[in-house]
C-alpha cells in the first residue's frame, strides 16, 4: 500500500512539475538543460513527426531511415517538443509510436553519443532522455 501511495504521489508531483514548465532535473543535479539542448543541435538528421487525428489518436513517427531511425541530437529535441504538444492535446485518447520504413528504432546515433559521452554531457543526456520518455509514457 505504501508503494502505491508513493507511486501515486510521484505521479501527481511529476504532473505538477510539467504543468508549471519546470524540469524534473535542474542545476542542483549538475544538469544544465539549456546548455545540453544547444549541444544536441550540433547533431542534425532525421525528424520526429506527429499527426493528430480527429478521432483522438496520435501517430508519432521516428523518421531517420538512413540510420534505422536512430535518434540524432535534433530528434531528441524534437521528441521533447512533441511530448509537450501531446501533453497539451486535450482531445488525445491514444498514441501509436512507430519508425519509418519498417524499422522501429536502432537506438541513438552513435556519432552523437560518442561526442556527448563526456563527464560534462553524458549523465545530462541520460537524464534528459529519461525525463522526456517518462513524460511520453504519462
C-alpha positions in Angstrom: 0.0 0.0 0.0 2.8 2.4 0.9 4.5 1.9 -2.5 1.1 2.6 -4.3 0.8 5.8 -2.4 4.4 6.7 -3.2 3.9 6.0 -6.9 0.6 8.0 -6.9 2.2 11.0 -5.2 5.2 10.9 -7.6 2.8 10.9 -10.5 1.0 14.0 -9.1 4.4 15.7 -8.4 5.5 14.9 -11.9 2.3 16.3 -13.4 2.6 19.5 -11.4 6.2 20.0 -12.4 5.2 19.6 -16.1 2.2 21.9 -15.8 4.5 24.7 -14.4 7.0 24.1 -17.2 9.8 23.1 -14.9 12.2 20.2 -15.5 12.4 17.2 -13.2 16.2 17.8 -13.2 17.9 21.1 -12.6 21.3 22.6 -11.9 21.4 21.1 -8.4 21.8 17.8 -10.1 24.6 19.1 -12.3 22.1 19.1 -15.2 22.1 22.3 -17.4 19.2 21.6 -19.7 19.6 24.7 -22.0 23.3 24.0 -22.4 22.6 20.4 -23.4 19.9 21.5 -25.8 22.4 23.8 -27.5 24.9 20.9 -27.8 22.2 18.5 -29.2 21.5 20.9 -32.1 25.0 20.2 -33.3 23.8 16.7 -34.4 21.3 17.0 -37.2 19.4 14.3 -39.1 16.0 12.8 -39.2 12.8 14.1 -37.6 10.1 13.3 -35.2 6.7 13.6 -36.9 3.4 13.9 -35.2 -0.1 13.5 -36.7 -3.1 14.2 -34.5 -6.2 12.5 -35.9 -9.7 13.8 -35.4 -10.6 10.6 -33.6 -8.1 11.4 -30.8 -5.4 9.0 -31.9 -1.9 10.5 -32.4 0.8 8.9 -34.6 4.4 9.6 -33.7 6.9 8.6 -36.3 10.6 8.3 -35.8 11.9 9.4 -39.2 15.6 8.7 -39.8 15.5 5.7 -42.1 19.1 6.0 -43.4 20.2 5.3 -39.8 17.5 2.8 -39.0 15.6 5.6 -37.2 18.4 6.2 -34.7 17.9 9.3 -32.6 20.0 12.2 -33.7 20.5 15.2 -31.3 17.9 17.2 -33.2 15.5 14.3 -33.0 15.9 14.2 -29.2 15.0 17.8 -29.0 12.0 17.3 -31.4 10.8 14.4 -29.3 10.6 16.8 -26.3 8.6 19.3 -28.3 6.2 16.6 -29.5 5.8 15.3 -25.9 4.9 18.8 -24.7 2.4 19.1 -27.6 0.8 15.8 -26.7 0.6 16.8 -23.0 -1.5 19.8 -24.1 -3.7 17.9 -26.6 -7.0 17.8 -24.7 -8.7 15.6 -27.4 -5.9 13.0 -27.3 -7.0 9.4 -26.4 -4.1 7.3 -27.5 -0.8 7.3 -29.3 0.9 5.0 -31.8 4.7 5.2 -32.0 6.4 3.7 -35.0 9.5 4.1 -37.1 9.7 5.0 -40.8 10.5 2.3 -43.4 9.7 -0.9 -41.4 12.3 -0.3 -38.7 11.3 0.9 -35.2 14.5 2.5 -33.8 18.1 1.3 -33.6 18.8 3.5 -30.5 20.8 6.7 -30.6 23.0 7.9 -33.4 26.4 6.7 -32.2 28.2 9.8 -33.6 26.2 11.9 -31.2 26.6 9.5 -28.3 30.4 9.4 -28.8 30.6 13.2 -28.8 28.4 13.5 -25.8 29.9 10.7 -23.8 31.9 13.1 -21.6 31.6 13.7 -17.9 30.1 17.1 -18.8 27.3 15.8 -21.1 27.0 12.0 -20.6 24.8 12.0 -17.5 22.9 15.1 -18.6 22.0 13.3 -21.9 20.7 10.3 -20.0 18.7 12.5 -17.6 17.3 14.5 -20.5 16.1 11.4 -22.4 14.8 9.7 -19.2 12.7 12.8 -18.4 11.4 13.0 -22.0 10.5 9.3 -22.2 8.9 9.4 -18.7 6.7 12.2 -19.9 5.8 10.4 -23.1 4.7 7.3 -21.1 2.5 9.5 -18.9 
